[in-house]
Amino acid sequence: MKQNGVKEMHSTVAKSLKLRFLNNISLPVFTGARIEGEEGFPLQVALVDCFTGQIIYSGPESTAKVEVNMTLQT
């Protein structure tokens, strides 16, 4: 088999991404309480391309970890 010599290209264009909850938060939410999805399921969060609406499943962005810190504002 011959190699065609094509190298993988990496885009230098910045992506516009956002986090999207895939399920609803179980209400009510109380200060200091664990936040869960509806019916006690874990919250599901996806990284989504703002231009296409597609969920990011591969690439360096797909392995990002999300930490949520909430503060009480008065």
CNS distance restraints for C-alpha pairs under 8 A (distance, minus, plus):
assign (resid  15 and name CA) (resid  49 and name CA) 7.32 0.50 0.50
assign (resid  16 and name CA) (resid  49 and name CA) 6.07 0.50 0.50
assign (resid  16 and name CA) (resid  50 and name CA) 5.53 0.50 0.50
assign (resid  16 and name CA) (resid  51 and name CA) 7.17 0.50 0.50
assign (resid  17 and name CA) (resid  47 and name CA) 6.56 0.50 0.50
assign (resid  17 and name CA) (resid  48 and name CA) 5.50 0.50 0.50
assign (resid  17 and name CA) (resid  49 and name CA) 4.67 0.50 0.50
assign (resid  17 and name CA) (resid  50 and name CA) 5.35 0.50 0.50
assign (resid  18 and name CA) (resid  47 and name CA) 5.71 0.50 0.50
assign (resid  18 and name CA) (resid  48 and name CA) 5.35 0.50 0.50
assign (resid  18 and name CA) (resid  49 and name CA) 6.64 0.50 0.50
assign (resid  18 and name CA) (resid  50 and name CA) 6.50 0.50 0.50
assign (resid  19 and name CA) (resid  45 and name CA) 6.48 0.50 0.50
assign (resid  19 and name CA) (resid  46 and name CA) 5.64 0.50 0.50
assign (resid  19 and name CA) (resid  47 and name CA) 4.73 0.50 0.50
assign (resid  19 and name CA) (resid  48 and name CA) 6.14 0.50 0.50
assign (resid  20 and name CA) (resid  45 and name CA) 5.57 0.50 0.50
assign (resid  20 and name CA) (resid  46 and name CA) 5.29 0.50 0.50
assign (resid  20 and name CA) (resid  47 and name CA) 6.41 0.50 0.50
assign (resid  20 and name CA) (resid  48 and name CA) 6.81 0.50 0.50
assign (resid  21 and name CA) (resid  43 and name CA) 7.17 0.50 0.50
assign (resid  21 and name CA) (resid  44 and name CA) 5.79 0.50 0.50
assign (resid  21 and name CA) (resid  45 and name CA) 4.54 0.50 0.50
assign (resid  21 and name CA) (resid  46 and name CA) 6.45 0.50 0.50
assign (resid  22 and name CA) (resid  43 and name CA) 7.57 0.50 0.50
assign (resid  22 and name CA) (resid  44 and name CA) 5.31 0.50 0.50
assign (resid  22 and name CA) (resid  45 and name CA) 5.75 0.50 0.50
assign (resid  22 and name CA) (resid  46 and name CA) 6.82 0.50 0.50
assign (resid  23 and name CA) (resid  37 and name CA) 6.23 0.50 0.50
assign (resid  23 and name CA) (resid  38 and name CA) 7.16 0.50 0.50
assign (resid  23 and name CA) (resid  43 and name CA) 6.39 0.50 0.50
assign (resid  23 and name CA) (resid  44 and name CA) 6.06 0.50 0.50
assign (resid  24 and name CA) (resid  37 and name CA) 5.53 0.50 0.50
assign (resid  24 and name CA) (resid  38 and name CA) 5.75 0.50 0.50
assign (resid  24 and name CA) (resid  43 and name CA) 7.59 0.50 0.50
assign (resid  25 and name CA) (resid  35 and name CA) 7.18 0.50 0.50
assign (resid  25 and name CA) (resid  36 and name CA) 5.93 0.50 0.50
assign (resid  25 and name CA) (resid  37 and name CA) 4.38 0.50 0.50
assign (resid  25 and name CA) (resid  38 and name CA) 5.64 0.50 0.50
assign (resid  25 and name CA) (resid  43 and name CA) 7.08 0.50 0.50
assign (resid  26 and name CA) (resid  35 and name CA) 7.27 0.50 0.50
assign (resid  26 and name CA) (resid  36 and name CA) 5.74 0.50 0.50
assign (resid  26 and name CA) (resid  37 and name CA) 4.95 0.50 0.50
assign (resid  26 and name CA) (resid  38 and name CA) 4.37 0.50 0.50
assign (resid  26 and name CA) (resid  39 and name CA) 6.90 0.50 0.50
assign (resid  26 and name CA) (resid  40 and name CA) 7.15 0.50 0.50
assign (resid  27 and name CA) (resid  38 and name CA) 7.84 0.50 0.50
assign (resid  29 and name CA) (resid  33 and name CA) 7.17 0.50 0.50
assign (resid  29 and name CA) (resid  35 and name CA) 6.70 0.50 0.50
assign (resid  35 and name CA) (resid  43 and name CA) 7.90 0.50 0.50
assign (resid  36 and name CA) (resid  40 and name CA) 5.58 0.50 0.50
assign (resid  36 and name CA) (resid  41 and name CA) 6.09 0.50 0.50
assign (resid  36 and name CA) (resid  42 and name CA) 5.34 0.50 0.50
assign (resid  36 and name CA) (resid  43 and name CA) 5.63 0.50 0.50
assign (resid  37 and name CA) (resid  41 and name CA) 4.88 0.50 0.50
assign (resid  37 and name CA) (resid  42 and name CA) 5.29 0.50 0.50
assign (resid  37 and name CA) (resid  43 and name CA) 4.71 0.50 0.50
assign (resid  37 and name CA) (resid  44 and name CA) 7.74 0.50 0.50
assign (resid  46 and name CA) (resid  55 and name CA) 6.37 0.50 0.50
assign (resid  46 and name CA) (resid  56 and name CA) 7.50 0.50 0.50
assign (resid  47 and name CA) (resid  55 and name CA) 5.76 0.50 0.50
assign (resid  47 and name CA) (resid  56 and name CA) 5.64 0.50 0.50
assign (resid  47 and name CA) (resid  61 and name CA) 7.95 0.50 0.50
assign (resid  47 and name CA) (resid  62 and name CA) 7.26 0.50 0.50
assign (resid  48 and name CA) (resid  53 and name CA) 5.87 0.50 0.50
assign (resid  48 and name CA) (resid  54 and name CA) 5.56 0.50 0.50
assign (resid  48 and name CA) (resid  55 and name CA) 4.43 0.50 0.50
assign (resid  48 and name CA) (resid  56 and name CA) 5.74 0.50 0.50
assign (resid  49 and name CA) (resid  53 and name CA) 5.20 0.50 0.50
assign (resid  49 and name CA) (resid  54 and name CA) 5.51 0.50 0.50
assign (resid  49 and name CA) (resid  55 and name CA) 6.45 0.50 0.50
assign (resid  49 and name CA) (resid  56 and name CA) 6.85 0.50 0.50
assign (resid  50 and name CA) (resid  54 and name CA) 7.90 0.50 0.50
assign (resid  56 and name CA) (resid  61 and name CA) 7.28 0.50 0.50
assign (resid  56 and name CA) (resid  62 and name CA) 5.76 0.50 0.50
assign (resid  57 and name CA) (resid  62 and name CA) 5.46 0.50 0.50
assign (resid  58 and name CA) (resid  62 and name CA) 5.18 0.50 0.50
assign (resid  58 and name CA) (resid  63 and name CA) 7.84 0.50 0.50
assign (resid  59 and name CA) (resid  63 and name CA) 7.49 0.50 0.50
assign (resid  60 and name CA) (resid  64 and name CA) 7.33 0.50 0.50
